[in-house]
Amino acid sequence: MDNQEKRIASIFGMDEVPEVGDETLTTYLHYIKENIDTTCEISGIEDFEWEEYYIIGPGSKREHEKLRKTRPSFMDTYKIIGFDDEPDEDYGIHINLRRISDRKKFTLPLADLEVTDKNNPSHQLLDDFSVWFVNWR
């Protein structure tokens, strides 16, 4: 196991990384809530699902900019408000955020997000979660 796998397995008190499931998601949610720096800034790892048409598809930049006024974008930065207490196997853990630019609130899947400051320990925390959620389902 590499260091990342060891960190993830240790969250569950195991020698191996467990699969994503209702119980393991709940355990990870509690761990993240106890360890995340709630003052950190968050952004998207890559374009959100609705943005693919505009970023890598035929959609126009102008239309994308218009839609970004009412929808969350991976290009925006957010502050943490809190977490949904009911994770699900399809979308994982959801986090409630406030966009910094206009203070609009959104709920997004945690696996799609990263901490903007790579030196903040919460950056590694979210990266580990994303890797686990994507690869152990």
C-alpha positions in Angstrom: 0.0 0.0 0.0 1.1 3.5 -0.7 0.9 6.3 1.8 -2.4 7.6 0.6 -4.0 4.1 0.9 -2.5 3.8 4.4 -4.0 7.2 5.4 -7.4 6.1 4.0 -7.4 2.7 5.6 -6.4 4.2 9.0 -9.7 6.3 9.0 -11.5 3.0 9.2 -9.0 1.3 11.6 -8.2 -1.3 9.0 -5.2 -2.7 7.2 -6.8 -2.4 3.8 -8.9 0.3 2.2 -12.6 -0.7 2.4 -15.1 -0.3 -0.5 -17.5 2.6 -0.6 -20.8 1.8 1.0 -23.4 3.4 3.4 -21.4 2.5 6.5 -18.0 3.5 5.2 -19.4 6.8 3.8 -20.9 7.6 7.2 -17.6 6.8 8.9 -15.7 9.0 6.4 -18.2 11.8 6.8 -17.7 11.9 10.6 -13.9 11.9 10.0 -14.0 14.8 7.6 -16.3 16.8 9.8 -13.9 16.4 12.7 -10.8 17.2 10.7 -11.5 19.7 8.0 -10.5 23.3 8.3 -13.9 25.0 7.9 -12.2 28.3 7.1 -10.5 27.0 3.9 -11.6 28.0 0.4 -12.9 25.3 -1.9 -13.1 25.0 -5.7 -13.9 22.3 -8.3 -11.3 19.7 -9.3 -12.5 19.9 -12.9 -15.6 21.1 -14.7 -18.9 20.2 -13.1 -21.2 17.9 -15.0 -23.4 20.7 -16.4 -20.3 22.6 -17.6 -18.9 19.8 -19.9 -21.1 20.9 -22.8 -19.5 24.4 -22.6 -16.0 23.5 -21.6 -15.2 20.5 -23.8 -18.3 20.4 -26.0 -19.8 22.8 -28.6 -21.5 25.1 -26.1 -20.6 28.8 -26.2 -18.4 30.6 -23.6 -21.0 33.4 -23.5 -23.8 31.0 -22.6 -21.5 29.4 -20.0 -20.8 32.7 -18.4 -24.5 33.5 -18.3 -25.4 30.2 -16.6 -22.6 30.6 -14.1 -24.6 33.4 -12.5 -27.1 31.0 -11.2 -25.2 27.7 -11.2 -22.1 26.6 -9.4 -18.9 26.4 -11.5 -15.6 24.7 -10.9 -14.0 28.0 -11.6 -15.6 29.6 -8.5 -14.3 29.6 -5.0 -16.5 28.7 -2.0 -16.6 28.7 1.8 -17.9 25.8 3.8 -21.3 26.1 5.5 -21.7 22.5 6.5 -22.4 18.9 5.4 -25.5 16.9 4.6 -25.7 14.2 7.2 -27.0 11.5 4.8 -24.4 10.4 2.3 -25.4 8.1 -0.5 -23.5 5.5 -2.5 -24.1 7.2 -5.9 -23.0 10.7 -5.0 -21.1 10.3 -1.8 -20.9 13.1 0.7 -22.6 16.4 0.0 -21.2 19.7 1.3 -23.1 22.9 1.6 -21.1 25.9 0.3 -21.4 29.6 -0.2 -19.8 31.1 -3.3 -17.5 33.8 -2.3 -18.2 36.2 -5.2 -21.9 36.5 -4.7 -22.7 34.6 -1.5 -25.1 32.2 -3.3 -25.5 28.8 -1.6 -25.0 25.4 -3.3 -24.8 21.8 -2.3 -22.2 19.8 -4.2 -20.6 16.3 -4.1 -17.5 16.5 -2.0 -15.6 14.2 -4.4 -15.8 16.9 -7.1 -14.0 19.5 -4.9 -10.6 20.5 -3.6 -9.1 23.0 -1.2 -7.5 25.8 -3.1 -4.5 26.1 -0.8 -2.3 23.0 -1.5 -0.4 23.7 1.8 -3.6 23.4 3.9 -3.8 19.9 5.5 -7.5 19.9 4.3 -6.2 19.8 0.7 -4.9 16.3 1.4 -8.0 15.3 3.3 -10.3 16.1 0.3 -7.9 14.5 -2.2 -7.8 11.3 -0.2 -11.6 11.2 0.0 -12.0 11.8 -3.8 -9.5 9.1 -4.6 -11.2 6.7 -2.3 -14.7 7.5 -3.5 -13.8 7.2 -7.2 -11.6 4.1 -7.0 -13.2 1.9 -4.3 -16.8 1.8 -5.6 
